[in-house]
Amino acid sequence: MKSNRKKPGRAFKKGFMNKIIQFLKEAKMELMKVNWPTKQQTINYTLLVIGISIAIAIFLGSLDYFFEFLLKIFILK
C-alpha cells in the first residue's frame, strides 16, 4: 500500500521559508519608520563622544601620574 501523504519535511521547509521572508519584509518596513539622525547630528555626536573620551583619559592619566608621584615620594624613598 502506497501512501498519498506528502513528506512532512517539504511542508515544513516551505512554511519556514515563508516565515523568514515575512520577517524580512516586516523588518524592512520597521526600518523605514525609524527617524535616522542627520549627517550633521551624527558628526556632532561622534565629536562629543571623542571629546569626552579624551577628557576622561586625561583626567585618569593625571590621577595615575599624581598617585605614582606620591608613591615615589612617601613610600619608595
N, CA, C and O atoms as a Maestro MAE file, in Angstrom:
{
 s_m_m2io_version
 :::
 2.0.0
}

f_m_ct {
 s_m_title
 :::
 protein
 m_atom[308] {
  # First column is atom index #
  i_m_mmod_type
  r_m_x_coord
  r_m_y_coord
  r_m_z_coord
  i_m_residue_number
  s_m_chain_name
  s_m_pdb_residue_name
  s_m_pdb_atom_name
  i_m_atomic_number
  :::
  1 25 0.828 -1.175 0.000 1 A "MET " " N  " 7
  2 3 0.000 0.000 0.000 1 A "MET " " CA " 6
  3 2 0.873 1.238 0.000 1 A "MET " " C  " 6
  4 15 1.777 1.404 0.819 1 A "MET " " O  " 8
  5 25 0.567 2.081 -0.936 2 A "LYS " " N  " 7
  6 3 1.335 3.300 -1.059 2 A "LYS " " CA " 6
  7 2 0.543 4.460 -0.456 2 A "LYS " " C  " 6
  8 15 -0.654 4.595 -0.709 2 A "LYS " " O  " 8
  9 25 1.188 5.264 0.313 3 A "SER " " N  " 7
  10 3 0.529 6.376 0.973 3 A "SER " " CA " 6
  11 2 0.516 7.595 0.059 3 A "SER " " C  " 6
  12 15 1.482 7.830 -0.666 3 A "SER " " O  " 8
  13 25 -0.560 8.371 0.083 4 A "ASN " " N  " 7
  14 3 -0.668 9.586 -0.716 4 A "ASN " " CA " 6
  15 2 -0.258 10.827 0.065 4 A "ASN " " C  " 6
  16 15 -0.431 11.951 -0.407 4 A "ASN " " O  " 8
  17 25 0.275 10.624 1.241 5 A "ARG " " N  " 7
  18 3 0.677 11.763 2.050 5 A "ARG " " CA " 6
  19 2 1.992 12.347 1.529 5 A "ARG " " C  " 6
  20 15 2.850 11.631 1.013 5 A "ARG " " O  " 8
  21 25 2.123 13.681 1.680 6 A "LYS " " N  " 7
  22 3 3.378 14.352 1.295 6 A "LYS " " CA " 6
  23 2 4.386 14.188 2.421 6 A "LYS " " C  " 6
  24 15 4.035 13.913 3.568 6 A "LYS " " O  " 8
  25 25 5.616 14.360 2.064 7 A "LYS " " N  " 7
  26 3 6.664 14.276 3.076 7 A "LYS " " CA " 6
  27 2 6.541 15.480 4.016 7 A "LYS " " C  " 6
  28 15 6.341 16.605 3.559 7 A "LYS " " O  " 8
  29 25 6.657 15.252 5.291 8 A "PRO " " N  " 7
  30 3 6.499 16.364 6.230 8 A "PRO " " CA " 6
  31 2 7.633 17.385 6.119 8 A "PRO " " C  " 6
  32 15 7.452 18.545 6.490 8 A "PRO " " O  " 8
  33 25 8.772 16.981 5.626 9 A "GLY " " N  " 7
  34 3 9.908 17.894 5.529 9 A "GLY " " CA " 6
  35 2 9.677 19.017 4.537 9 A "GLY " " C  " 6
  36 15 10.091 20.147 4.793 9 A "GLY " " O  " 8
  37 25 9.042 18.751 3.434 10 A "ARG " " N  " 7
  38 3 8.820 19.771 2.406 10 A "ARG " " CA " 6
  39 2 7.869 20.856 2.899 10 A "ARG " " C  " 6
  40 15 8.119 22.044 2.695 10 A "ARG " " O  " 8
  41 25 6.803 20.457 3.534 11 A "ALA " " N  " 7
  42 3 5.839 21.432 4.040 11 A "ALA " " CA " 6
  43 2 6.498 22.304 5.111 11 A "ALA " " C  " 6
  44 15 6.275 23.513 5.172 11 A "ALA " " O  " 8
  45 25 7.297 21.677 5.935 12 A "PHE " " N  " 7
  46 3 7.991 22.433 6.983 12 A "PHE " " CA " 6
  47 2 8.945 23.442 6.371 12 A "PHE " " C  " 6
  48 15 8.975 24.599 6.790 12 A "PHE " " O  " 8
  49 25 9.728 23.021 5.383 13 A "LYS " " N  " 7
  50 3 10.703 23.917 4.753 13 A "LYS " " CA " 6
  51 2 9.999 25.075 4.068 13 A "LYS " " C  " 6
  52 15 10.453 26.215 4.162 13 A "LYS " " O  " 8
  53 25 8.881 24.796 3.370 14 A "LYS " " N  " 7
  54 3 8.166 25.847 2.670 14 A "LYS " " CA " 6
  55 2 7.588 26.852 3.668 14 A "LYS " " C  " 6
  56 15 7.689 28.061 3.459 14 A "LYS " " O  " 8
  57 25 6.990 26.364 4.738 15 A "GLY " " N  " 7
  58 3 6.445 27.245 5.770 15 A "GLY " " CA " 6
  59 2 7.531 28.047 6.464 15 A "GLY " " C  " 6
  60 15 7.340 29.220 6.784 15 A "GLY " " O  " 8
  61 25 8.659 27.416 6.692 16 A "PHE " " N  " 7
  62 3 9.777 28.082 7.344 16 A "PHE " " CA " 6
  63 2 10.320 29.210 6.471 16 A "PHE " " C  " 6
  64 15 10.620 30.296 6.968 16 A "PHE " " O  " 8
  65 25 10.445 28.953 5.174 17 A "MET " " N  " 7
  66 3 10.936 29.984 4.250 17 A "MET " " CA " 6
  67 2 9.952 31.146 4.177 17 A "MET " " C  " 6
  68 15 10.366 32.304 4.112 17 A "MET " " O  " 8
  69 25 8.656 30.849 4.186 18 A "ASN " " N  " 7
  70 3 7.656 31.912 4.159 18 A "ASN " " CA " 6
  71 2 7.756 32.779 5.411 18 A "ASN " " C  " 6
  72 15 7.588 33.997 5.341 18 A "ASN " " O  " 8
  73 25 8.028 32.160 6.545 19 A "LYS " " N  " 7
  74 3 8.176 32.917 7.785 19 A "LYS " " CA " 6
  75 2 9.404 33.825 7.727 19 A "LYS " " C  " 6
  76 15 9.358 34.969 8.180 19 A "LYS " " O  " 8
  77 25 10.492 33.314 7.173 20 A "ILE " " N  " 7
  78 3 11.709 34.122 7.047 20 A "ILE " " CA " 6
  79 2 11.461 35.307 6.121 20 A "ILE " " C  " 6
  80 15 11.851 36.433 6.431 20 A "ILE " " O  " 8
  81 25 10.819 35.058 4.997 21 A "ILE " " N  " 7
  82 3 10.538 36.135 4.040 21 A "ILE " " CA " 6
  83 2 9.620 37.169 4.678 21 A "ILE " " C  " 6
  84 15 9.841 38.369 4.517 21 A "ILE " " O  " 8
  85 25 8.604 36.729 5.393 22 A "GLN " " N  " 7
  86 3 7.685 37.648 6.066 22 A "GLN " " CA " 6
  87 2 8.423 38.476 7.108 22 A "GLN " " C  " 6
  88 15 8.184 39.677 7.229 22 A "GLN " " O  " 8
  89 25 9.315 37.844 7.860 23 A "PHE " " N  " 7
  90 3 10.098 38.561 8.861 23 A "PHE " " CA " 6
  91 2 10.951 39.642 8.214 23 A "PHE " " C  " 6
  92 15 11.010 40.769 8.707 23 A "PHE " " O  " 8
  93 25 11.610 39.304 7.114 24 A "LEU " " N  " 7
  94 3 12.462 40.288 6.446 24 A "LEU " " CA " 6
  95 2 11.652 41.457 5.896 24 A "LEU " " C  " 6
  96 15 12.104 42.601 5.952 24 A "LEU " " O  " 8
  97 25 10.468 41.185 5.370 25 A "LYS " " N  " 7
  98 3 9.607 42.262 4.874 25 A "LYS " " CA " 6
  99 2 9.185 43.184 6.013 25 A "LYS " " C  " 6
  100 15 9.214 44.407 5.875 25 A "LYS " " O  " 8
  101 25 8.793 42.591 7.136 26 A "GLU " " N  " 7
  102 3 8.385 43.390 8.287 26 A "GLU " " CA " 6
  103 2 9.550 44.190 8.864 26 A "GLU " " C  " 6
  104 15 9.373 45.335 9.279 26 A "GLU " " O  " 8
  105 25 10.731 43.593 8.890 27 A "ALA " " N  " 7
  106 3 11.914 44.303 9.401 27 A "ALA " " CA " 6
  107 2 12.226 45.504 8.517 27 A "ALA " " C  " 6
  108 15 12.566 46.574 9.020 27 A "ALA " " O  " 8
  109 25 12.112 45.333 7.207 28 A "LYS " " N  " 7
  110 3 12.366 46.434 6.277 28 A "LYS " " CA " 6
  111 2 11.354 47.554 6.506 28 A "LYS " " C  " 6
  112 15 11.719 48.730 6.506 28 A "LYS " " O  " 8
  113 25 10.088 47.195 6.699 29 A "MET " " N  " 7
  114 3 9.066 48.211 6.946 29 A "MET " " CA " 6
  115 2 9.337 48.970 8.241 29 A "MET " " C  " 6
  116 15 9.142 50.184 8.298 29 A "MET " " O  " 8
  117 25 9.784 48.269 9.280 30 A "GLU " " N  " 7
  118 3 10.092 48.936 10.543 30 A "GLU " " CA " 6
  119 2 11.291 49.864 10.405 30 A "GLU " " C  " 6
  120 15 11.305 50.950 10.984 30 A "GLU " " O  " 8
  121 25 12.292 49.445 9.646 31 A "LEU " " N  " 7
  122 3 13.473 50.297 9.450 31 A "LEU " " CA " 6
  123 2 13.133 51.558 8.679 31 A "LEU " " C  " 6
  124 15 13.788 52.587 8.848 31 A "LEU " " O  " 8
  125 25 12.118 51.486 7.839 32 A "MET " " N  " 7
  126 3 11.703 52.678 7.097 32 A "MET " " CA " 6
  127 2 11.001 53.676 8.015 32 A "MET " " C  " 6
  128 15 10.935 54.862 7.689 32 A "MET " " O  " 8
  129 25 10.476 53.226 9.152 33 A "LYS " " N  " 7
  130 3 9.795 54.098 10.107 33 A "LYS " " CA " 6
  131 2 10.764 54.809 11.050 33 A "LYS " " C  " 6
  132 15 10.385 55.772 11.716 33 A "LYS " " O  " 8
  133 25 11.996 54.347 11.111 34 A "VAL " " N  " 7
  134 3 12.975 54.895 12.055 34 A "VAL " " CA " 6
  135 2 13.325 56.325 11.672 34 A "VAL " " C  " 6
  136 15 13.506 56.638 10.495 34 A "VAL " " O  " 8
  137 25 13.417 57.183 12.671 35 A "ASN " " N  " 7
  138 3 13.818 58.567 12.469 35 A "ASN " " CA " 6
  139 2 15.342 58.631 12.595 35 A "ASN " " C  " 6
  140 15 15.863 58.833 13.692 35 A "ASN " " O  " 8
  141 25 16.055 58.459 11.487 36 A "TRP " " N  " 7
  142 3 17.511 58.412 11.489 36 A "TRP " " CA " 6
  143 2 18.077 59.808 11.709 36 A "TRP " " C  " 6
  144 15 17.491 60.785 11.242 36 A "TRP " " O  " 8
  145 25 19.209 59.925 12.414 37 A "PRO " " N  " 7
  146 3 19.824 61.247 12.604 37 A "PRO " " CA " 6
  147 2 20.410 61.764 11.283 37 A "PRO " " C  " 6
  148 15 20.766 60.997 10.388 37 A "PRO " " O  " 8
  149 25 20.491 63.091 11.203 38 A "THR " " N  " 7
  150 3 21.080 63.692 10.012 38 A "THR " " CA " 6
  151 2 22.594 63.503 10.050 38 A "THR " " C  " 6
  152 15 23.162 63.090 11.061 38 A "THR " " O  " 8
  153 25 23.226 63.813 8.934 39 A "LYS " " N  " 7
  154 3 24.688 63.674 8.863 39 A "LYS " " CA " 6
  155 2 25.354 64.598 9.883 39 A "LYS " " C  " 6
  156 15 26.324 64.213 10.537 39 A "LYS " " O  " 8
  157 25 24.826 65.827 10.015 40 A "GLN " " N  " 7
  158 3 25.411 66.786 10.945 40 A "GLN " " CA " 6
  159 2 25.238 66.332 12.394 40 A "GLN " " C  " 6
  160 15 26.149 66.497 13.204 40 A "GLN " " O  " 8
  161 25 24.089 65.767 12.725 41 A "GLN " " N  " 7
  162 3 23.881 65.249 14.079 41 A "GLN " " CA " 6
  163 2 24.844 64.110 14.376 41 A "GLN " " C  " 6
  164 15 25.392 64.029 15.475 41 A "GLN " " O  " 8
  165 25 25.051 63.239 13.411 42 A "THR " " N  " 7
  166 3 25.966 62.116 13.599 42 A "THR " " CA " 6
  167 2 27.391 62.613 13.830 42 A "THR " " C  " 6
  168 15 28.102 62.097 14.691 42 A "THR " " O  " 8
  169 25 27.801 63.612 13.061 43 A "ILE " " N  " 7
  170 3 29.141 64.189 13.228 43 A "ILE " " CA " 6
  171 2 29.266 64.833 14.609 43 A "ILE " " C  " 6
  172 15 30.269 64.649 15.298 43 A "ILE " " O  " 8
  173 25 28.239 65.591 15.007 44 A "ASN " " N  " 7
  174 3 28.286 66.255 16.321 44 A "ASN " " CA " 6
  175 2 28.363 65.252 17.464 44 A "ASN " " C  " 6
  176 15 29.159 65.423 18.387 44 A "ASN " " O  " 8
  177 25 27.549 64.215 17.412 45 A "TYR " " N  " 7
  178 3 27.561 63.202 18.473 45 A "TYR " " CA " 6
  179 2 28.887 62.445 18.506 45 A "TYR " " C  " 6
  180 15 29.391 62.114 19.580 45 A "TYR " " O  " 8
  181 25 29.447 62.174 17.334 46 A "THR " " N  " 7
  182 3 30.734 61.481 17.263 46 A "THR " " CA " 6
  183 2 31.825 62.335 17.895 46 A "THR " " C  " 6
  184 15 32.636 61.838 18.676 46 A "THR " " O  " 8
  185 25 31.844 63.620 17.556 47 A "LEU " " N  " 7
  186 3 32.849 64.522 18.129 47 A "LEU " " CA " 6
  187 2 32.665 64.658 19.641 47 A "LEU " " C  " 6
  188 15 33.642 64.753 20.384 47 A "LEU " " O  " 8
  189 25 31.416 64.667 20.090 48 A "LEU " " N  " 7
  190 3 31.142 64.742 21.524 48 A "LEU " " CA " 6
  191 2 31.696 63.514 22.243 48 A "LEU " " C  " 6
  192 15 32.329 63.645 23.291 48 A "LEU " " O  " 8
  193 25 31.469 62.347 21.700 49 A "VAL " " N  " 7
  194 3 31.971 61.108 22.316 49 A "VAL " " CA " 6
  195 2 33.496 61.096 22.331 49 A "VAL " " C  " 6
  196 15 34.099 60.721 23.336 49 A "VAL " " O  " 8
  197 25 34.123 61.500 21.231 50 A "ILE " " N  " 7
  198 3 35.586 61.542 21.174 50 A "ILE " " CA " 6
  199 2 36.130 62.540 22.195 50 A "ILE " " C  " 6
  200 15 37.104 62.252 22.891 50 A "ILE " " O  " 8
  201 25 35.500 63.714 22.285 51 A "GLY " " N  " 7
  202 3 35.945 64.739 23.232 51 A "GLY " " CA " 6
  203 2 35.839 64.275 24.671 51 A "GLY " " C  " 6
  204 15 36.772 64.451 25.453 51 A "GLY " " O  " 8
  205 25 34.710 63.683 25.024 52 A "ILE " " N  " 7
  206 3 34.537 63.186 26.394 52 A "ILE " " CA " 6
  207 2 35.530 62.062 26.688 52 A "ILE " " C  " 6
  208 15 36.069 61.987 27.792 52 A "ILE " " O  " 8
  209 25 35.770 61.202 25.722 53 A "SER " " N  " 7
  210 3 36.735 60.111 25.920 53 A "SER " " CA " 6
  211 2 38.133 60.650 26.167 53 A "SER " " C  " 6
  212 15 38.848 60.150 27.035 53 A "SER " " O  " 8
  213 25 38.525 61.662 25.414 54 A "ILE " " N  " 7
  214 3 39.853 62.265 25.599 54 A "ILE " " CA " 6
  215 2 39.934 62.944 26.963 54 A "ILE " " C  " 6
  216 15 40.945 62.821 27.656 54 A "ILE " " O  " 8
  217 25 38.868 63.666 27.360 55 A "ALA " " N  " 7
  218 3 38.866 64.345 28.661 55 A "ALA " " CA " 6
  219 2 38.992 63.344 29.800 55 A "ALA " " C  " 6
  220 15 39.749 63.578 30.743 55 A "ALA " " O  " 8
  221 25 38.270 62.242 29.729 56 A "ILE " " N  " 7
  222 3 38.353 61.219 30.776 56 A "ILE " " CA " 6
  223 2 39.728 60.570 30.784 56 A "ILE " " C  " 6
  224 15 40.271 60.281 31.850 56 A "ILE " " O  " 8
  225 25 40.296 60.340 29.605 57 A "ALA " " N  " 7
  226 3 41.643 59.756 29.534 57 A "ALA " " CA " 6
  227 2 42.666 60.687 30.173 57 A "ALA " " C  " 6
  228 15 43.551 60.231 30.897 57 A "ALA " " O  " 8
  229 25 42.555 61.972 29.915 58 A "ILE " " N  " 7
  230 3 43.483 62.943 30.512 58 A "ILE " " CA " 6
  231 2 43.306 62.974 32.026 58 A "ILE " " C  " 6
  232 15 44.289 62.992 32.767 58 A "ILE " " O  " 8
  233 25 42.048 62.980 32.492 59 A "PHE " " N  " 7
  234 3 41.770 63.001 33.932 59 A "PHE " " CA " 6
  235 2 42.348 61.766 34.620 59 A "PHE " " C  " 6
  236 15 43.036 61.881 35.634 59 A "PHE " " O  " 8
  237 25 42.068 60.589 34.069 60 A "LEU " " N  " 7
  238 3 42.574 59.357 34.682 60 A "LEU " " CA " 6
  239 2 44.095 59.271 34.585 60 A "LEU " " C  " 6
  240 15 44.744 58.787 35.512 60 A "LEU " " O  " 8
  241 25 44.661 59.727 33.495 61 A "GLY " " N  " 7
  242 3 46.114 59.737 33.365 61 A "GLY " " CA " 6
  243 2 46.763 60.659 34.375 61 A "GLY " " C  " 6
  244 15 47.811 60.338 34.935 61 A "GLY " " O  " 8
  245 25 46.137 61.817 34.612 62 A "SER " " N  " 7
  246 3 46.703 62.746 35.602 62 A "SER " " CA " 6
  247 2 46.587 62.175 37.019 62 A "SER " " C  " 6
  248 15 47.494 62.353 37.832 62 A "SER " " O  " 8
  249 25 45.480 61.493 37.319 63 A "LEU " " N  " 7
  250 3 45.374 60.832 38.625 63 A "LEU " " CA " 6
  251 2 46.449 59.758 38.782 63 A "LEU " " C  " 6
  252 15 47.061 59.641 39.844 63 A "LEU " " O  " 8
  253 25 46.672 58.992 37.751 64 A "ASP " " N  " 7
  254 3 47.688 57.947 37.784 64 A "ASP " " CA " 6
  255 2 49.067 58.557 38.023 64 A "ASP " " C  " 6
  256 15 49.842 58.060 38.840 64 A "ASP " " O  " 8
  257 25 49.362 59.633 37.306 65 A "TYR " " N  " 7
  258 3 50.655 60.297 37.467 65 A "TYR " " CA " 6
  259 2 50.788 60.853 38.886 65 A "TYR " " C  " 6
  260 15 51.845 60.732 39.505 65 A "TYR " " O  " 8
  261 25 49.713 61.466 39.401 66 A "PHE " " N  " 7
  262 3 49.740 62.058 40.743 66 A "PHE " " CA " 6
  263 2 49.994 60.994 41.811 66 A "PHE " " C  " 6
  264 15 50.835 61.184 42.690 66 A "PHE " " O  " 8
  265 25 49.268 59.873 41.737 67 A "PHE " " N  " 7
  266 3 49.454 58.817 42.737 67 A "PHE " " CA " 6
  267 2 50.814 58.139 42.597 67 A "PHE " " C  " 6
  268 15 51.396 57.723 43.599 67 A "PHE " " O  " 8
  269 25 51.320 58.021 41.399 68 A "GLU " " N  " 7
  270 3 52.666 57.482 41.204 68 A "GLU " " CA " 6
  271 2 53.691 58.413 41.846 68 A "GLU " " C  " 6
  272 15 54.642 57.965 42.486 68 A "GLU " " O  " 8
  273 25 53.483 59.706 41.667 69 A "PHE " " N  " 7
  274 3 54.369 60.706 42.260 69 A "PHE " " CA " 6
  275 2 54.342 60.596 43.792 69 A "PHE " " C  " 6
  276 15 55.389 60.635 44.437 69 A "PHE " " O  " 8
  277 25 53.145 60.459 44.367 70 A "LEU " " N  " 7
  278 3 53.031 60.318 45.823 70 A "LEU " " CA " 6
  279 2 53.706 59.045 46.315 70 A "LEU " " C  " 6
  280 15 54.371 59.060 47.351 70 A "LEU " " O  " 8
  281 25 53.547 57.965 45.600 71 A "LEU " " N  " 7
  282 3 54.186 56.722 45.987 71 A "LEU " " CA " 6
  283 2 55.717 56.860 45.992 71 A "LEU " " C  " 6
  284 15 56.388 56.384 46.908 71 A "LEU " " O  " 8
  285 25 56.251 57.510 44.968 72 A "LYS " " N  " 7
  286 3 57.697 57.670 44.882 72 A "LYS " " CA " 6
  287 2 58.216 58.526 46.017 72 A "LYS " " C  " 6
  288 15 59.283 58.243 46.561 72 A "LYS " " O  " 8
  289 25 57.498 59.549 46.383 73 A "ILE " " N  " 7
  290 3 57.961 60.476 47.435 73 A "ILE " " CA " 6
  291 2 57.861 59.851 48.814 73 A "ILE " " C  " 6
  292 15 58.827 59.870 49.577 73 A "ILE " " O  " 8
  293 25 56.697 59.297 49.142 74 A "PHE " " N  " 7
  294 3 56.459 58.866 50.532 74 A "PHE " " CA " 6
  295 2 56.742 57.408 50.809 74 A "PHE " " C  " 6
  296 15 57.074 57.070 51.945 74 A "PHE " " O  " 8
  297 25 56.629 56.537 49.843 75 A "ILE " " N  " 7
  298 3 56.757 55.113 50.129 75 A "ILE " " CA " 6
  299 2 58.053 54.515 49.558 75 A "ILE " " C  " 6
  300 15 58.725 53.730 50.227 75 A "ILE " " O  " 8
  301 25 58.388 54.880 48.357 76 A "LEU " " N  " 7
  302 3 59.531 54.252 47.685 76 A "LEU " " CA " 6
  303 2 60.788 55.120 47.766 76 A "LEU " " C  " 6
  304 15 61.524 55.209 46.784 76 A "LEU " " O  " 8
  305 25 61.049 55.743 48.874 77 A "LYS " " N  " 7
  306 3 62.179 56.647 49.041 77 A "LYS " " CA " 6
  307 2 63.469 56.067 48.607 77 A "LYS " " C  " 6
  308 15 64.504 56.729 48.696 77 A "LYS " " O  " 8
  :::
 }
 m_bond[307] {
  # First column is bond index #
  i_m_from
  i_m_to
  i_m_order
  :::
  1 1 2 1
  2 2 3 1
  3 3 4 2
  4 3 5 1
  5 5 6 1
  6 6 7 1
  7 7 8 2
  8 7 9 1
  9 9 10 1
  10 10 11 1
  11 11 12 2
  12 11 13 1
  13 13 14 1
  14 14 15 1
  15 15 16 2
  16 15 17 1
  17 17 18 1
  18 18 19 1
  19 19 20 2
  20 19 21 1
  21 21 22 1
  22 22 23 1
  23 23 24 2
  24 23 25 1
  25 25 26 1
  26 26 27 1
  27 27 28 2
  28 27 29 1
  29 29 30 1
  30 30 31 1
  31 31 32 2
  32 31 33 1
  33 33 34 1
  34 34 35 1
  35 35 36 2
  36 35 37 1
  37 37 38 1
  38 38 39 1
  39 39 40 2
  40 39 41 1
  41 41 42 1
  42 42 43 1
  43 43 44 2
  44 43 45 1
  45 45 46 1
  46 46 47 1
  47 47 48 2
  48 47 49 1
  49 49 50 1
  50 50 51 1
  51 51 52 2
  52 51 53 1
  53 53 54 1
  54 54 55 1
  55 55 56 2
  56 55 57 1
  57 57 58 1
  58 58 59 1
  59 59 60 2
  60 59 61 1
  61 61 62 1
  62 62 63 1
  63 63 64 2
  64 63 65 1
  65 65 66 1
  66 66 67 1
  67 67 68 2
  68 67 69 1
  69 69 70 1
  70 70 71 1
  71 71 72 2
  72 71 73 1
  73 73 74 1
  74 74 75 1
  75 75 76 2
  76 75 77 1
  77 77 78 1
  78 78 79 1
  79 79 80 2
  80 79 81 1
  81 81 82 1
  82 82 83 1
  83 83 84 2
  84 83 85 1
  85 85 86 1
  86 86 87 1
  87 87 88 2
  88 87 89 1
  89 89 90 1
  90 90 91 1
  91 91 92 2
  92 91 93 1
  93 93 94 1
  94 94 95 1
  95 95 96 2
  96 95 97 1
  97 97 98 1
  98 98 99 1
  99 99 100 2
  100 99 101 1
  101 101 102 1
  102 102 103 1
  103 103 104 2
  104 103 105 1
  105 105 106 1
  106 106 107 1
  107 107 108 2
  108 107 109 1
  109 109 110 1
  110 110 111 1
  111 111 112 2
  112 111 113 1
  113 113 114 1
  114 114 115 1
  115 115 116 2
  116 115 117 1
  117 117 118 1
  118 118 119 1
  119 119 120 2
  120 119 121 1
  121 121 122 1
  122 122 123 1
  123 123 124 2
  124 123 125 1
  125 125 126 1
  126 126 127 1
  127 127 128 2
  128 127 129 1
  129 129 130 1
  130 130 131 1
  131 131 132 2
  132 131 133 1
  133 133 134 1
  134 134 135 1
  135 135 136 2
  136 135 137 1
  137 137 138 1
  138 138 139 1
  139 139 140 2
  140 139 141 1
  141 141 142 1
  142 142 143 1
  143 143 144 2
  144 143 145 1
  145 145 146 1
  146 146 147 1
  147 147 148 2
  148 147 149 1
  149 149 150 1
  150 150 151 1
  151 151 152 2
  152 151 153 1
  153 153 154 1
  154 154 155 1
  155 155 156 2
  156 155 157 1
  157 157 158 1
  158 158 159 1
  159 159 160 2
  160 159 161 1
  161 161 162 1
  162 162 163 1
  163 163 164 2
  164 163 165 1
  165 165 166 1
  166 166 167 1
  167 167 168 2
  168 167 169 1
  169 169 170 1
  170 170 171 1
  171 171 172 2
  172 171 173 1
  173 173 174 1
  174 174 175 1
  175 175 176 2
  176 175 177 1
  177 177 178 1
  178 178 179 1
  179 179 180 2
  180 179 181 1
  181 181 182 1
  182 182 183 1
  183 183 184 2
  184 183 185 1
  185 185 186 1
  186 186 187 1
  187 187 188 2
  188 187 189 1
  189 189 190 1
  190 190 191 1
  191 191 192 2
  192 191 193 1
  193 193 194 1
  194 194 195 1
  195 195 196 2
  196 195 197 1
  197 197 198 1
  198 198 199 1
  199 199 200 2
  200 199 201 1
  201 201 202 1
  202 202 203 1
  203 203 204 2
  204 203 205 1
  205 205 206 1
  206 206 207 1
  207 207 208 2
  208 207 209 1
  209 209 210 1
  210 210 211 1
  211 211 212 2
  212 211 213 1
  213 213 214 1
  214 214 215 1
  215 215 216 2
  216 215 217 1
  217 217 218 1
  218 218 219 1
  219 219 220 2
  220 219 221 1
  221 221 222 1
  222 222 223 1
  223 223 224 2
  224 223 225 1
  225 225 226 1
  226 226 227 1
  227 227 228 2
  228 227 229 1
  229 229 230 1
  230 230 231 1
  231 231 232 2
  232 231 233 1
  233 233 234 1
  234 234 235 1
  235 235 236 2
  236 235 237 1
  237 237 238 1
  238 238 239 1
  239 239 240 2
  240 239 241 1
  241 241 242 1
  242 242 243 1
  243 243 244 2
  244 243 245 1
  245 245 246 1
  246 246 247 1
  247 247 248 2
  248 247 249 1
  249 249 250 1
  250 250 251 1
  251 251 252 2
  252 251 253 1
  253 253 254 1
  254 254 255 1
  255 255 256 2
  256 255 257 1
  257 257 258 1
  258 258 259 1
  259 259 260 2
  260 259 261 1
  261 261 262 1
  262 262 263 1
  263 263 264 2
  264 263 265 1
  265 265 266 1
  266 266 267 1
  267 267 268 2
  268 267 269 1
  269 269 270 1
  270 270 271 1
  271 271 272 2
  272 271 273 1
  273 273 274 1
  274 274 275 1
  275 275 276 2
  276 275 277 1
  277 277 278 1
  278 278 279 1
  279 279 280 2
  280 279 281 1
  281 281 282 1
  282 282 283 1
  283 283 284 2
  284 283 285 1
  285 285 286 1
  286 286 287 1
  287 287 288 2
  288 287 289 1
  289 289 290 1
  290 290 291 1
  291 291 292 2
  292 291 293 1
  293 293 294 1
  294 294 295 1
  295 295 296 2
  296 295 297 1
  297 297 298 1
  298 298 299 1
  299 299 300 2
  300 299 301 1
  301 301 302 1
  302 302 303 1
  303 303 304 2
  304 303 305 1
  305 305 306 1
  306 306 307 1
  307 307 308 2
  :::
 }
}
